Amino acid sequence: MMYYLHYWQDHIGVLRLFESITFRAAMACLTAFVGSLWLGPTVISALVALKAGQPIRSAAVVHKLAELHRGKAGIPTMGGVLIIGLVLVATLVWGRVELVFVHTCMAVLLLAGAVGFADDYLKVRRRKSDGLSARRKLLFLLLISLAAGAYLAYNPQTG
């Protein structure tokens, strides 16, 4: 959205900055960072209230590692929801949303985030530290990346 402000540069010269990808990338990073500082405590409190905490393996399973992991007990999972949401908002505000590459990157981010969400959801629901298996996560991420690569390779708009 902000990219299109550069069309007014004839009237207000400083708006030429919005044409610069470097400026917009820096502002997108700043937007996501400030958003995480502003919304982070609220999201963390909500996740704690939902009891979306990290399950820890018992000492019988991991022996000495249980002592090291004891501090992780109850730490909320699914924090990726905040990160992915803020990256999408920053992209929509500062990016050139009409570009095929931007659509593809946002789709890959959402789909990879869905894999992470499914993994965390299974951990919380089962109350075990076993979510999706590593092979299954790798398979899903590989399929997502192959689909995105094929889409970009065969899309006439990417030339």
Secondary structure, DSSP 4 states (H G I P E B T S, - for coil): -GGGGGGGTTTSGGGGGGG-HHHHHHHHHHHHHHHHHHHHHHHHHHHHHTT-BPP---HHHHTTHHHHHGGGTT-B--THHHHHHHHHHHHHHHS-TTSHHHHHHHHHHHHHHHHHHHHHHHHHHHTSS--S-HHHHHHHHHHHHHHHHHHHHH-GGG-
